[in-house]
Amino acid sequence: MAKHITKVVLTGGPAAGKTTLVSRVLKEFKQEDGWRVITIPETATELISGFGIKPFGGCMSMLAFQDFVVADQIHKEKLALDAAQLVPEENILILYDRALMDDKAYVTDEEFAQVIARFDGRTEERVLANYDLVLHLITCAKGAEFAYDLANNARTESIEYAREMDDRTLRAWSAHPNLRIIDNDANFNRKIERGDFWIGSNFGLIHYNPVSQKQTHILTNLFTEVNMVQCDQRGKVWIGADNLLFAWLIQEQKFVLFGESNGAIQNEYLPNARLVNNEGDVYIGGVKGMLRIDGQLLLNTSEMPELQLLDIIINGEPAQNKLYSHPAAISVPWDSNITIRIMSKEEDIFRKKVYRYRIEGLNDQYIESYQPELVIRSLPPGNYKIMASCTAKDGSWIPNQKILELTVLPPWYRTWWFILGCTILIATIIIETFRRTLKRNQEKLKWAMKEHEKQMYEEKVRFLINISHELRTPLTLIHAPLNQILKSLSSGDSQYLPLKAIYRQAQRMKNLINMVLDVRKMEVGESKLQIQPHPLNQWIEHVSQDFISEGEAKNVHIRYQLDPRIEKVSFDKDKCEIILSNLLINALKHSPQDTEITIASELLPEENRVRISIIDQGCGLKQVDTHKLFTRFYQGTGEQSGTGIGLSYSKILVELHGGSIGAQDNEETGATILVSSHNLNHTVDICPRIALLENGKIIRDIDNKGNSAEKELEDYFNVTE
């Protein structure tokens, strides 16, 4: 990127307004508009003020002094050009407060030529060609003498000398092609009114520019009410406020505080007791005496104070022993009042300083104070860094230094474990509410499905009962005539056996229908056991006689092993006949040809029970699940016929008698069905121990007897307490 560099020289006699013009240029050519202004201050003033090098009354002649001025000026101009190449801006303005040709006004032409040849080697024409524009400002001593008044301490030269130097300077630059002369009649924003006003008030320091007619309040936390204001010749405004002495550096835009280590004791400075002499020294009077400020006072310093933590007080109690790690760190409760004290480590330990604090993690604001102490009240919970800074001797702020890492612990109700516990509790409540709602909905759905199933069941039962009644009528009409015919025939008649077989099947069908109706009666609580004593062995032989001929058809023989010790046993003859018939039918169905079925009875006196066993020689229980054998509608894997109702109904009837039924494999072949019951020797009318509670729900009997039967019925019905 090509640089556009413009070099402008400001020259003229004493009190011409060069300083004001420099300020104006800096305001007009702003960096945000793409300009970079590089200013080169007056070299002779720097040598006289900064190094004490003076001609004549100093330590050397004017010619020797000009050697220093020219050498320094050449060096500064070279540095300015190098800096112009380094800055990022494209438009560069180099502003010279006097340049090389100004030195010609103080020596002869021959002497100036010798000085230039000695240090630069260029001719005057080449020196002049190095600058793009020269602005010569006429001194106030020509035409504006009222502004050039030695009584205002602004100048030390006489009016005559000022006029002479103005003429010499103009003559030195007269050969430049772009020389512009600005005299006291030119419109340079009312050149003679160029002075600025600095006003001290109860509200602080105020600056007023008569050219722009702009008033600016210099904001600071260091003081409020100003007692005294005095400007010197080096761009400083001295301020007396709050019994302290401050200096406002106009160019740097910052305050400097002076204390006892600088020779300025605390004093109430008076507004009118002030003076600036010809040497630039400032005299200020106060209640405790007069203060002299050297006009050549330099504020630059390379020493950088180091700030350290001195003490920390929490809720009025020292907490230095609670610090841990490095740099210092501490944890405090959330409602703590904290006082942090610091100390500065530097050579001048008594120097008056201004401290500036910042709490990183809270905000970006700075807290300024004269005291090396920061008081913090009730910080919100969190992690903070306490940063501190103070003023150096030149009034600048040293870089922020970390003093303390502070952790403010939250109250118990904002700790992580409390928040986690509340979160878990709320989540648990939500989950439990959702679970209960879901469970309630599932129960409602389940209840609705049960109600639907119950209705379907009732419809099926009603249909089955109706069909059973319809079938029972023609079977009764068949059964009764067959019974009469059999009674009229002798056993030797050729028609007797076929008719007896027909009668037996009709009786079986009638029993099946009666079984369906009996189950329904039990469900509605209308069925009763008619318990009467009967000779058990004879009853077994009588019931099994009907199956002898059926067994002979398959060459299956029925054999008896009846215990003679058994006499009479109390039971419901009709229902027990159904039990035995179902067991024999099942045994015949699973018995292959040329086998036998054994019916055995056994008295168990120690248990006061009798046991009836039906033993076949069939395939056994290998193809069935013994846990489901007596479950309604269950059939083994090898089952080809049957409904799966007989054994389950038999189990219900057995358990209604207070007995039990089971099955086991034989050692060789076949299976054994075991039925055991109490040996009752008297007749008892027993109501069933179950009853239907509204649409098929079973309720247990209050005496809690017959639990095994009720447990089995749970496979068929809905049982509740």
Helices and strands as residue ranges (DSSP letters): E 4-12, H 18-28, G 31-33, E 35-40, H 43-51, H 62-86, E 91-97, G 100-106, H 109-119, H 124-129, E 133-137, G 145-147, G 150-152, H 159-172, E 179-182, G 191-193, E 197-201, E 204-209, E 214-218, E 228-231, E 236-241, E 244-249, E 254-258, G 260-262, E 269-276, E 282-286, E 289-293, E 306-314, E 317-318, G 320-322, E 329-332, E 337-345, E 355-360, E 366-369, E 373-377, E 382-390, E 401-408, G 412-414, H 416-488, H 496-523, E 529-535, H 536-545, H 548-553, E 557-561, E 568-572, H 573-589, E 596-604, G 605-607, E 609-615, H 646-656, E 660-665, E 671-678, E 685-686, E 690-693, E 697-700, H 707-713, E 718-720
